[in-house]
Amino acid sequence: MPTDQPPEGATSPDARPRLSLAVPTPRGKAPRHLADLDLAGRKAACRDAGLPGFRADQVSRHYFSHLTRDPARMTDLPASQRDQLCAELLPPLVREVRALRADAGRTVKYLWELHDGVRVESVLMRYEDRTTLCVSSQAGCGMACPFCATGQMGLTRNLSAAEIVEQVRHAALASARGDLTGGPARLSNVVFMGMGEPMINYRNVVAALHRLVDPAPEGFGMSARSITVSTVGVVPLIRRLAGEGIPVTLAVSLHAPDDALRDELVPVNSRWKVADLLDAAYDYFRASGRRVSIEYALIKDMNDHAWRAQRLAEELSRRGRGWAHVNPIPLNPTPGSIWTCSTPQAQQSFVDTLRCAGITTTVRDTRGSDIDGACGQLATEVLNQERARTQ
Ligand code: SF4
């Protein structure tokens, strides 16, 4: 049991994870941006600024189809209105502080600074058949999972819808420009698995999802099937997401099939238990038609026992066949820490047990672990930067 151990990334041995569902008040509101608004809202914003409403449509196409916010490139707009339109609808929201490359240039981790100095990260990954961006939906996280460095930062604030969408636009542009090894590529997938618990920023995350999937000029027109929203299990909001009519893939960070261990590994389990969470995930599958991903970080001697794999298989099969796909994720190795990766034998036995029980199981790639870009490591760079700034 991990209760008496300091969490991953803690600076003091007495540190204990502290769950918080509350969202701190931000120091100032992010400037309003067209990606915060639907097209009707953008037209109203134009009219309020004394500009014709239909210009919102043109600016939106530049932003979502041509991925630009540069007035000089908007040559179909009257020169006299371009700067004002861009100032009204496309204020700068994210500034690139650093881009770190790994995996022979097929992975890039970006560190962004937001309008109030807050820093977040996103990771762009090129695979054989797809290019995926992992986005942050919050600065920090209040869920306090003890094996995750981000959880030790606490939550600073929610990101606005446009701050999320801007991470996507930058990645789509970098990908199209050929910044990743392998030449130009289309950004095909977005996963909400960076910093934060997306459900705690529900309204802005759903608005961002609309911008991602709605066709131009409303949004980028990506396929909902290629977008994944990950949650540790905020059950009421999983149920609400099922009713939004945006059939994104749901990923549930389960990490333990039994409440006794999950209460310790994923503190939000004290509010919503494994059975309620899996019921909500199954109902999400039935509402969306999308198979649910069950994420399971394999932690040495903690949750990686074959009997737990069997228990997980039983919990899933009890609700139906083929509705869930398990992704065991080898935790990134932290030598000497209790939060370290399972042995290859334990991992294999866990996977074999699930497969023998008829559960589709794929061990997830941990891209970017050499730049702290893999799951649960996104905080490292931000923490280092914060420390350097306050010293
Ligand atoms: S694992 Fe996810 S939900 Fe848990 S603390 Fe880390 S970022 Fe938050």
Residues whose N, C-alpha, C, O or C-beta is under 5 A from the ligand:
A	BS01	SF4	C141 M143 A144 C145 C148 T150 G151 G194 M195 G196 E197 V232
